[in-house]
Amino acid sequence: MSDFQQKSWRILIVTDAWYPQVDGVVRTLDTIGGELRQMGHDVHFITPDLFRSMPCPTYPEIRLAFLPGRLLSRMIDGMQPCVVHVATEGPLGLAARNYCIKRKLPFTTSFHTRFPEYIQARAHIPARWFYPVISWFHNAAACTMVATDTLRDDLASKGFKKLGLWGRGVDVELFKPREKSFLPDARPILLYVGRVAVEKNIADFLDLDAPGSKVVVGDGPQLASLKRKYPNVRFVGSKSGEELARYYAAADVFVFPSRTDTFGNVVLEALASGVPVAAYPVPGPKDVLQGQPVGVLNEDLGYAVREALKISPDACRAFALSQSWRASAEQFLSHVVPFETTWPAHSEQAIKRPFAKTS
């Protein structure tokens, strides 16, 4: 372990994605915050709930901070971090980026979401138009962390510089094999967990001509319309903790229809639960599965489901046990850049304003 990782640092993570929104980005940041604290670091978050905010267009459950620059600056001055990590490209991320550049402080970023592809899926505007802006945002950082080698190579081809690998982990104590009786549906049970949104390509899962039952866990802008269109599918809404873990474990195969996810934490959670995976052969699931016989990747998603049902649950569990959040946290630390600076005196407003922390 490096000398830096052996020390205790005050780490600030700025993110536009936070609760009550629940997705892979939020869960990753929350979990990493907890791991870093267990390692002895003082971790704080600046999140949208600390600001006046507005709903994101087409994503009302996502709140965007409104003109956060001045208040964010006072917060950072008041907290006096040793490390700044900017997790997202939204209003808070941009304000934190500008703060660090103005004061000549090193900072890191992370690339979690293919927003250009999401915009293309929703508005039919070519994704390539947006990548110059996204790369401009990240290239000011000392390092941009990405989840997989495939994503790193793809972003490098789009003009991103100083890319570093930051893998993901899974909570194998929470997500584990359990009794299948939690779900009484006809078997085999095909499960999807994630946002119910067009960019997740969920319709490919729902349209599958497959025996058994389909269960969807998650919320999102398409939920109401898909409930009407697919009355034979069980939509249970967003779940978390033990209840979410029971849904995973009760399934027979996990179907991941997305073609745009940069990783897919849900794939690891399913495998930890002893549930094989069916997905398309695209970056994200390919990087998670690493060529191991714990899932089936095929352009024919129905074929992938049928073949995945033949996979041993024990093999899925054994693979997931090799993935740890502690290793992910140590990899995160290897990329951040600590700094020393002369901070201004704490302002009363900065001291009184609370900081969001992981639970």
VOPAGU-2260 file (C-alpha; in pm, 1 decimal, decimal comma):
REM VOPAGU-2260
SITE   aa  ch    i         X         Y         Z
SITE  MET   A    0       0,0       0,0       0,0
SITE  SER   A    1     129,7     346,0     -87,6
SITE  ASP   A    2     235,4     601,9     172,8
SITE  PHE   A    3     -67,0     810,4      74,1
SITE  GLN   A    4    -306,0     523,5     141,4
SITE  GLN   A    5    -154,7     473,1     487,4
SITE  LYS   A    6    -234,1     831,4     588,8
SITE  SER   A    7    -566,0     980,9     687,8
SITE  TRP   A    8    -695,1    1254,0     456,8
SITE  ARG   A    9    -998,1    1478,6     440,7
SITE  ILE   A   10   -1156,4    1379,8     110,7
SITE  LEU   A   11   -1431,9    1575,5     -61,6
SITE  ILE   A   12   -1649,1    1412,3    -328,0
SITE  VAL   A   13   -1874,8    1644,2    -528,2
SITE  THR   A   14   -2163,6    1475,0    -707,7
SITE  ASP   A   15   -2480,4    1581,8    -887,3
SITE  ALA   A   16   -2615,1    1226,9    -846,5
SITE  TRP   A   17   -2740,4    1153,6    -495,8
SITE  TYR   A   18   -3035,4    1027,8    -294,4
SITE  PRO   A   19   -3332,0    1003,3    -328,3
SITE  GLN   A   20   -3217,4     912,5    -679,5
SITE  VAL   A   21   -3098,9     550,7    -666,7
SITE  ASP   A   22   -2873,6     416,3    -940,2
SITE  GLY   A   23   -2531,9     261,6    -987,4
SITE  VAL   A   24   -2351,9     594,8    -956,8
SITE  VAL   A   25   -2514,5     685,6    -625,6
SITE  ARG   A   26   -2462,5     341,0    -479,2
SITE  THR   A   27   -2100,0     330,1    -592,7
SITE  LEU   A   28   -2015,8     668,5    -439,6
SITE  ASP   A   29   -2202,7     591,8    -118,0
SITE  THR   A   30   -2026,8     256,1     -79,5
SITE  ILE   A   31   -1683,0     395,9    -159,8
SITE  GLY   A   32   -1738,8     670,3      97,2
SITE  GLY   A   33   -1810,1     406,4     359,0
SITE  GLU   A   34   -1503,0     202,6     264,5
SITE  LEU   A   35   -1277,5     508,0     276,7
SITE  ARG   A   36   -1407,7     595,3     623,2
SITE  GLN   A   37   -1336,7     243,7     743,4
SITE  MET   A   38    -982,0     292,9     615,3
SITE  GLY   A   39    -949,1     598,7     840,8
SITE  HIS   A   40   -1021,3     883,0     597,6
SITE  ASP   A   41   -1250,0    1178,6     670,3
SITE  VAL   A   42   -1493,7    1173,1     376,6
SITE  HIS   A   43   -1750,7    1440,6     293,9
SITE  PHE   A   44   -1994,7    1482,1       6,9
SITE  ILE   A   45   -2138,5    1793,3    -153,0
SITE  THR   A   46   -2470,3    1692,8    -308,3
SITE  PRO   A   47   -2780,1    1858,5    -462,2
SITE  ASP   A   48   -2986,7    1835,3    -143,0
SITE  LEU   A   49   -2769,5    2111,7       7,5
SITE  PHE   A   50   -2879,5    2363,9    -254,9
SITE  ARG   A   51   -3182,3    2513,3    -418,4
SITE  SER   A   52   -3252,6    2276,9    -703,3
SITE  MET   A   53   -3475,3    2208,3   -1000,2
SITE  PRO   A   54   -3590,9    1881,6   -1159,7
SITE  CYS   A   55   -3384,1    1756,8   -1450,3
SITE  PRO   A   56   -3580,4    1764,7   -1779,4
SITE  THR   A   57   -3736,6    1420,6   -1848,2
SITE  TYR   A   58   -3586,9    1298,3   -1514,8
SITE  PRO   A   59   -3791,3    1476,4   -1244,5
SITE  GLU   A   60   -3652,0    1252,4    -969,6
SITE  ILE   A   61   -3303,7    1391,1   -1043,4
SITE  ARG   A   62   -3245,8    1731,5    -884,1
SITE  LEU   A   63   -3002,2    1980,9   -1035,4
SITE  ALA   A   64   -2847,9    2246,0    -811,3
SITE  PHE   A   65   -2940,3    2599,1    -917,8
SITE  LEU   A   66   -2644,7    2840,6    -953,4
SITE  PRO   A   67   -2439,7    2663,6    -683,2
SITE  GLY   A   68   -2105,1    2840,7    -737,0
SITE  ARG   A   69   -2087,2    3084,3    -444,6
SITE  LEU   A   70   -2233,4    2852,2    -183,2
SITE  LEU   A   71   -2019,9    2562,1    -303,2
SITE  SER   A   72   -1707,8    2778,4    -276,0
SITE  ARG   A   73   -1794,7    2871,6      83,7
SITE  MET   A   74   -1853,9    2506,0     164,9
SITE  ILE   A   75   -1517,4    2397,6      30,8
SITE  ASP   A   76   -1342,5    2687,8     205,7
SITE  GLY   A   77   -1511,4    2587,8     529,2
SITE  MET   A   78   -1428,0    2220,5     501,3
SITE  GLN   A   79   -1065,5    2262,4     387,0
SITE  PRO   A   80   -1019,2    1922,8     216,1
SITE  CYS   A   81    -689,5    1761,3     120,8
SITE  VAL   A   82    -842,5    1587,8    -182,9
SITE  VAL   A   83   -1119,3    1690,6    -422,5
SITE  HIS   A   84   -1291,9    1439,8    -648,3
SITE  VAL   A   85   -1555,9    1557,9    -897,7
SITE  ALA   A   86   -1783,9    1264,6    -974,1
SITE  THR   A   87   -2028,6    1409,9   -1227,2
SITE  GLU   A   88   -2053,3    1662,3   -1509,1
SITE  GLY   A   89   -2358,4    1850,6   -1377,6
SITE  PRO   A   90   -2392,3    2196,2   -1216,0
SITE  LEU   A   91   -2213,7    2093,7    -895,4
SITE  GLY   A   92   -1937,8    1915,5   -1085,0
SITE  LEU   A   93   -1881,7    2216,9   -1308,5
SITE  ALA   A   94   -1876,7    2456,3   -1013,1
SITE  ALA   A   95   -1624,7    2238,5    -826,5
SITE  ARG   A   96   -1411,1    2207,6   -1139,7
SITE  ASN   A   97   -1409,1    2586,2   -1180,5
SITE  TYR   A   98   -1325,7    2633,1    -811,3
SITE  CYS   A   99   -1020,7    2407,2    -833,2
SITE  ILE   A  100    -896,8    2555,5   -1160,0
SITE  LYS   A  101    -928,3    2911,1   -1027,1
SITE  ARG   A  102    -725,0    2821,9    -717,4
SITE  LYS   A  103    -480,9    2597,1    -906,9
SITE  LEU   A  104    -576,1    2295,5    -695,4
SITE  PRO   A  105    -542,5    1944,5    -844,0
SITE  PHE   A  106    -860,2    1740,2    -863,0
SITE  THR   A  107    -978,9    1413,1   -1014,3
SITE  THR   A  108   -1296,6    1323,0   -1199,3
SITE  SER   A  109   -1477,6    1002,0   -1286,7
SITE  PHE   A  110   -1674,4     902,5   -1595,9
SITE  HIS   A  111   -1981,3     706,4   -1488,2
SITE  THR   A  112   -2245,5     766,0   -1751,6
SITE  ARG   A  113   -2251,1     786,5   -2131,0
SITE  PHE   A  114   -2464,9    1100,4   -2138,2
SITE  PRO   A  115   -2403,3    1160,9   -2511,2
SITE  GLU   A  116   -2555,9     822,1   -2593,0
SITE  TYR   A  117   -2843,4     888,2   -2352,8
SITE  ILE   A  118   -2916,1    1218,7   -2527,2
SITE  GLN   A  119   -2900,6    1043,5   -2861,1
SITE  ALA   A  120   -3149,6     780,5   -2743,1
SITE  ARG   A  121   -3390,3    1043,5   -2613,6
SITE  ALA   A  122   -3352,7    1335,6   -2855,3
SITE  HIS   A  123   -3195,4    1167,5   -3159,6
SITE  ILE   A  124   -2900,5    1409,8   -3151,9
SITE  PRO   A  125   -2571,2    1242,3   -3252,4
SITE  ALA   A  126   -2362,8    1146,1   -2950,6
SITE  ARG   A  127   -2043,8    1259,7   -3124,5
SITE  TRP   A  128   -2157,3    1622,1   -3098,2
SITE  PHE   A  129   -2134,5    1611,1   -2718,1
SITE  TYR   A  130   -1806,7    1427,3   -2659,3
SITE  PRO   A  131   -1584,7    1734,3   -2722,2
SITE  VAL   A  132   -1766,0    1910,4   -2435,1
SITE  ILE   A  133   -1742,3    1608,5   -2204,9
SITE  SER   A  134   -1372,5    1557,8   -2279,6
SITE  TRP   A  135   -1310,5    1932,1   -2218,5
SITE  PHE   A  136   -1468,8    1891,7   -1875,8
SITE  HIS   A  137   -1254,9    1591,5   -1776,9
SITE  ASN   A  138    -923,0    1681,2   -1936,4
SITE  ALA   A  139    -863,9    1955,4   -1679,7
SITE  ALA   A  140    -840,2    1686,0   -1410,7
SITE  ALA   A  141    -522,2    1518,2   -1288,5
SITE  CYS   A  142    -692,4    1185,3   -1362,9
SITE  THR   A  143   -1029,3    1074,7   -1498,7
SITE  MET   A  144   -1127,8     743,4   -1343,4
SITE  VAL   A  145   -1314,2     486,5   -1553,6
SITE  ALA   A  146   -1456,0     149,0   -1460,1
SITE  THR   A  147   -1312,1     -75,9   -1732,1
SITE  ASP   A  148   -1027,7    -115,4   -1978,7
SITE  THR   A  149   -1273,4    -113,7   -2268,4
SITE  LEU   A  150   -1418,6     220,8   -2159,5
SITE  ARG   A  151   -1070,1     363,4   -2109,8
SITE  ASP   A  152    -971,5     270,6   -2464,2
SITE  ASP   A  153   -1295,8     407,4   -2608,1
SITE  LEU   A  154   -1265,8     740,9   -2429,6
SITE  ALA   A  155    -899,3     772,6   -2527,5
SITE  SER   A  156   -1007,4     744,3   -2890,8
SITE  LYS   A  157   -1249,9    1033,4   -2828,0
SITE  GLY   A  158    -980,6    1270,8   -2699,6
SITE  PHE   A  159    -984,9    1198,6   -2324,6
SITE  LYS   A  160    -646,0    1221,1   -2152,7
SITE  LYS   A  161    -497,9    1101,6   -1821,5
SITE  LEU   A  162    -737,2     808,9   -1778,5
SITE  GLY   A  163    -706,2     571,8   -1483,8
SITE  LEU   A  164    -883,0     246,7   -1398,0
SITE  TRP   A  165   -1121,4     245,0   -1101,5
SITE  GLY   A  166   -1302,1     -88,1   -1078,6
SITE  ARG   A  167   -1616,1    -171,5    -882,1
SITE  GLY   A  168   -1700,0    -418,7    -609,7
SITE  VAL   A  169   -1998,5    -595,2    -461,6
SITE  ASP   A  170   -2133,2    -647,1    -109,5
SITE  VAL   A  171   -2121,4   -1025,2     -85,8
SITE  GLU   A  172   -2266,2   -1021,6     266,7
SITE  LEU   A  173   -2587,3    -855,7     148,9
SITE  PHE   A  174   -2611,9   -1007,7    -197,5
SITE  LYS   A  175   -2593,3   -1384,2    -152,4
SITE  PRO   A  176   -2793,1   -1696,7    -240,5
SITE  ARG   A  177   -3121,4   -1721,9     -49,3
SITE  GLU   A  178   -3448,6   -1909,9     -64,0
SITE  LYS   A  179   -3616,6   -1890,0    -404,1
SITE  SER   A  180   -3962,9   -1898,6    -248,6
SITE  PHE   A  181   -3960,8   -1520,4    -199,0
SITE  LEU   A  182   -4110,0   -1492,3    -549,5
SITE  PRO   A  183   -4410,1   -1720,6    -617,1
SITE  ASP   A  184   -4414,6   -1647,3    -993,5
SITE  ALA   A  185   -4398,6   -1919,9   -1257,0
SITE  ARG   A  186   -4043,8   -2032,0   -1328,6
SITE  PRO   A  187   -3798,8   -1959,8   -1468,4
SITE  ILE   A  188   -3805,0   -1604,6   -1332,0
SITE  LEU   A  189   -3626,9   -1349,7   -1549,2
SITE  LEU   A  190   -3521,6   -1044,2   -1349,5
SITE  TYR   A  191   -3426,2    -689,8   -1446,4
SITE  VAL   A  192   -3297,1    -441,4   -1187,2
SITE  GLY   A  193   -3226,3     -81,5   -1279,0
SITE  ARG   A  194   -3373,2     244,0   -1401,3
SITE  VAL   A  195   -3683,8     208,4   -1611,9
SITE  ALA   A  196   -3574,6     442,5   -1888,9
SITE  VAL   A  197   -3530,3     433,0   -2264,5
SITE  GLU   A  198   -3150,5     436,3   -2252,9
SITE  LYS   A  199   -3153,9     110,2   -2056,9
SITE  ASN   A  200   -3309,3     -63,3   -2359,9
SITE  ILE   A  201   -3552,1    -238,8   -2126,6
SITE  ALA   A  202   -3801,9    -303,0   -2407,6
SITE  ASP   A  203   -3569,3    -572,6   -2545,9
SITE  PHE   A  204   -3612,6    -759,2   -2218,0
SITE  LEU   A  205   -3987,6    -708,0   -2198,4
SITE  ASP   A  206   -4040,4    -819,0   -2560,7
SITE  LEU   A  207   -3857,5   -1149,5   -2511,9
SITE  ASP   A  208   -4061,2   -1454,9   -2604,8
SITE  ALA   A  209   -3950,1   -1662,8   -2310,8
SITE  PRO   A  210   -4116,6   -1913,4   -2077,6
SITE  GLY   A  211   -4175,2   -1830,4   -1713,5
SITE  SER   A  212   -4213,1   -1484,1   -1561,3
SITE  LYS   A  213   -4055,0   -1141,5   -1589,2
SITE  VAL   A  214   -3996,2    -916,5   -1289,3
SITE  VAL   A  215   -3875,6    -555,9   -1307,9
SITE  VAL   A  216   -3723,0    -387,0   -1002,1
SITE  GLY   A  217   -3669,7     -15,1   -1041,9
SITE  ASP   A  218   -3826,6     321,4   -1110,2
SITE  GLY   A  219   -3793,9     574,7   -1387,5
SITE  PRO   A  220   -3969,3     785,0   -1650,8
SITE  GLN   A  221   -4094,3     486,4   -1852,2
SITE  LEU   A  222   -4248,4     298,5   -1560,5
SITE  ALA   A  223   -4610,7     406,1   -1603,6
SITE  SER   A  224   -4619,8     355,1   -1979,8
SITE  LEU   A  225   -4448,3      16,3   -1965,5
SITE  LYS   A  226   -4685,4    -104,5   -1695,5
SITE  ARG   A  227   -4973,7     -32,7   -1931,2
SITE  LYS   A  228   -4804,1    -188,5   -2231,4
SITE  TYR   A  229   -4686,9    -506,1   -2053,1
SITE  PRO   A  230   -4962,4    -609,6   -1807,6
SITE  ASN   A  231   -4816,4    -960,2   -1768,5
SITE  VAL   A  232   -4485,1    -828,2   -1633,5
SITE  ARG   A  233   -4451,2    -767,9   -1261,2
SITE  PHE   A  234   -4321,3    -416,1   -1192,2
SITE  VAL   A  235   -4239,6    -378,3    -822,2
SITE  GLY   A  236   -4076,9     -33,3    -814,4
SITE  SER   A  237   -3748,2      62,3    -653,8
SITE  LYS   A  238   -3611,8    -164,1    -380,1
SITE  SER   A  239   -3305,5    -150,9    -160,1
SITE  GLY   A  240   -3120,7    -337,9     111,2
SITE  GLU   A  241   -3247,2    -676,0     223,0
SITE  GLU   A  242   -3560,5    -655,6      10,6
SITE  LEU   A  243   -3360,0    -590,9    -305,2
SITE  ALA   A  244   -3126,6    -877,6    -216,4
SITE  ARG   A  245   -3425,2   -1113,8    -187,0
SITE  TYR   A  246   -3546,0   -1022,7    -536,7
SITE  TYR   A  247   -3205,9   -1097,7    -682,3
SITE  ALA   A  248   -3169,3   -1429,7    -504,5
SITE  ALA   A  249   -3520,9   -1546,7    -596,4
SITE  ALA   A  250   -3457,4   -1506,8    -970,7
SITE  ASP   A  251   -3331,8   -1777,0   -1207,9
SITE  VAL   A  252   -3155,1   -1550,0   -1456,1
SITE  PHE   A  253   -3064,8   -1182,0   -1457,1
SITE  VAL   A  254   -3124,8   -1003,7   -1787,2
SITE  PHE   A  255   -2916,8    -694,2   -1863,0
SITE  PRO   A  256   -3041,2    -542,6   -2191,9
SITE  SER   A  257   -2848,1    -214,1   -2179,1
SITE  ARG   A  258   -2602,6    -134,9   -2457,9
SITE  THR   A  259   -2472,3     191,2   -2306,6
SITE  ASP   A  260   -2380,6     124,6   -1941,7
SITE  THR   A  261   -2017,5     185,8   -1854,8
SITE  PHE   A  262   -2011,5    -102,2   -1605,8
SITE  GLY   A  263   -2328,5    -241,7   -1453,3
SITE  ASN   A  264   -2303,8    -289,2   -1075,9
SITE  VAL   A  265   -2629,7    -484,2   -1091,2
SITE  VAL   A  266   -2454,0    -759,0   -1285,9
SITE  LEU   A  267   -2212,7    -818,7    -997,5
SITE  GLU   A  268   -2499,3    -809,3    -745,8
SITE  ALA   A  269   -2685,1   -1076,8    -940,6
SITE  LEU   A  270   -2376,5   -1297,5    -962,9
SITE  ALA   A  271   -2312,6   -1258,4    -589,3
SITE  SER   A  272   -2669,5   -1380,6    -539,2
SITE  GLY   A  273   -2592,0   -1695,2    -737,9
SITE  VAL   A  274   -2787,5   -1580,1   -1042,7
SITE  PRO   A  275   -2636,9   -1613,9   -1394,1
SITE  VAL   A  276   -2648,9   -1324,2   -1638,8
SITE  ALA   A  277   -2782,6   -1285,4   -1992,3
SITE  ALA   A  278   -2674,4    -974,1   -2181,9
SITE  TYR   A  279   -2558,7    -834,4   -2512,9
SITE  PRO   A  280   -2187,9    -869,0   -2604,0
SITE  VAL   A  281   -2110,4    -501,8   -2541,8
SITE  PRO   A  282   -1872,2    -306,1   -2314,5
SITE  GLY   A  283   -2002,8    -311,9   -1959,5
SITE  PRO   A  284   -2122,2    -670,2   -1923,5
SITE  LYS   A  285   -1820,6    -795,0   -2121,2
SITE  ASP   A  286   -1588,1    -619,7   -1877,1
SITE  VAL   A  287   -1774,8    -740,6   -1569,6
SITE  LEU   A  288   -1788,9   -1104,9   -1677,2
SITE  GLN   A  289   -1423,3   -1103,5   -1794,6
SITE  GLY   A  290   -1487,2   -1404,9   -2018,2
SITE  GLN   A  291   -1578,8   -1622,3   -1719,2
SITE  PRO   A  292   -1853,2   -1889,8   -1757,0
SITE  VAL   A  293   -2099,0   -1708,8   -1529,0
SITE  GLY   A  294   -2312,1   -1547,8   -1798,1
SITE  VAL   A  295   -2396,6   -1561,4   -2165,1
SITE  LEU   A  296   -2344,1   -1270,0   -2403,4
SITE  ASN   A  297   -2520,7   -1290,9   -2736,4
SITE  GLU   A  298   -2694,9   -1061,8   -2984,9
SITE  ASP   A  299   -2989,8   -1298,4   -2954,6
SITE  LEU   A  300   -3097,1   -1209,5   -2600,5
SITE  GLY   A  301   -3346,0   -1497,5   -2588,7
SITE  TYR   A  302   -3066,6   -1743,4   -2667,2
SITE  ALA   A  303   -2851,6   -1583,2   -2398,1
SITE  VAL   A  304   -3132,6   -1635,2   -2144,5
SITE  ARG   A  305   -3183,0   -2002,7   -2235,7
SITE  GLU   A  306   -2811,6   -2077,5   -2214,1
SITE  ALA   A  307   -2760,3   -1878,8   -1893,4
SITE  LEU   A  308   -3022,8   -2093,1   -1720,7
SITE  LYS   A  309   -2780,4   -2386,5   -1756,6
SITE  ILE   A  310   -2504,0   -2215,0   -1556,2
SITE  SER   A  311   -2421,0   -2325,9   -1203,7
SITE  PRO   A  312   -2525,5   -2077,8    -932,0
SITE  ASP   A  313   -2217,3   -2183,7    -734,2
SITE  ALA   A  314   -1990,8   -2066,3   -1016,5
SITE  CYS   A  315   -2162,0   -1726,1   -1017,1
SITE  ARG   A  316   -2117,8   -1686,8    -643,1
SITE  ALA   A  317   -1752,8   -1793,8    -650,8
SITE  PHE   A  318   -1673,8   -1536,2    -919,4
SITE  ALA   A  319   -1841,7   -1253,4    -724,7
SITE  LEU   A  320   -1644,7   -1340,0    -409,8
SITE  SER   A  321   -1327,6   -1230,2    -590,3
SITE  GLN   A  322   -1461,0    -873,8    -634,8
SITE  SER   A  323   -1423,3    -648,0    -329,4
SITE  TRP   A  324   -1515,9    -287,2    -248,8
SITE  ARG   A  325   -1198,3    -252,6     -42,2
SITE  ALA   A  326    -988,0    -316,6    -350,2
SITE  SER   A  327   -1202,0     -60,5    -536,3
SITE  ALA   A  328   -1144,6     199,3    -262,8
SITE  GLU   A  329    -768,8     139,9    -268,6
SITE  GLN   A  330    -768,8     181,6    -646,2
SITE  PHE   A  331    -960,9     508,2    -607,7
SITE  LEU   A  332    -699,7     633,6    -361,1
SITE  SER   A  333    -417,0     546,1    -598,7
SITE  HIS   A  334    -545,5     808,2    -845,0
SITE  VAL   A  335    -636,8    1102,8    -622,5
SITE  VAL   A  336    -394,0    1391,0    -573,4
SITE  PRO   A  337    -358,0    1534,9    -219,8
SITE  PHE   A  338    -266,5    1900,8    -186,0
SITE  GLU   A  339    -179,3    2160,9      72,5
SITE  THR   A  340    -300,6    2518,1      51,3
SITE  THR   A  341    -352,6    2820,9     270,0
SITE  TRP   A  342    -724,0    2818,9     331,3
SITE  PRO   A  343    -924,3    3130,1     418,6
SITE  ALA   A  344   -1069,3    3157,4     766,2
SITE  HIS   A  345   -1388,2    2959,9     813,3
SITE  SER   A  346   -1689,1    3174,9     734,8
SITE  GLU   A  347   -1992,0    3136,4     958,4
SITE  GLN   A  348   -2208,8    3047,5     662,2
SITE  ALA   A  349   -1968,0    2773,9     559,2
SITE  ILE   A  350   -1951,5    2632,7     910,7
SITE  LYS   A  351   -2326,8    2634,0     960,5
SITE  ARG   A  352   -2403,2    2474,4     626,7
SITE  PRO   A  353   -2413,3    2094,2     675,6
SITE  PHE   A  354   -2226,8    1848,9     456,6
SITE  ALA   A  355   -2391,7    1538,1     314,7
SITE  LYS   A  356   -2225,3    1218,4     426,6
SITE  THR   A  357   -2280,9     854,4     349,5
SITE  SER   A  358   -2505,7     674,7     590,4
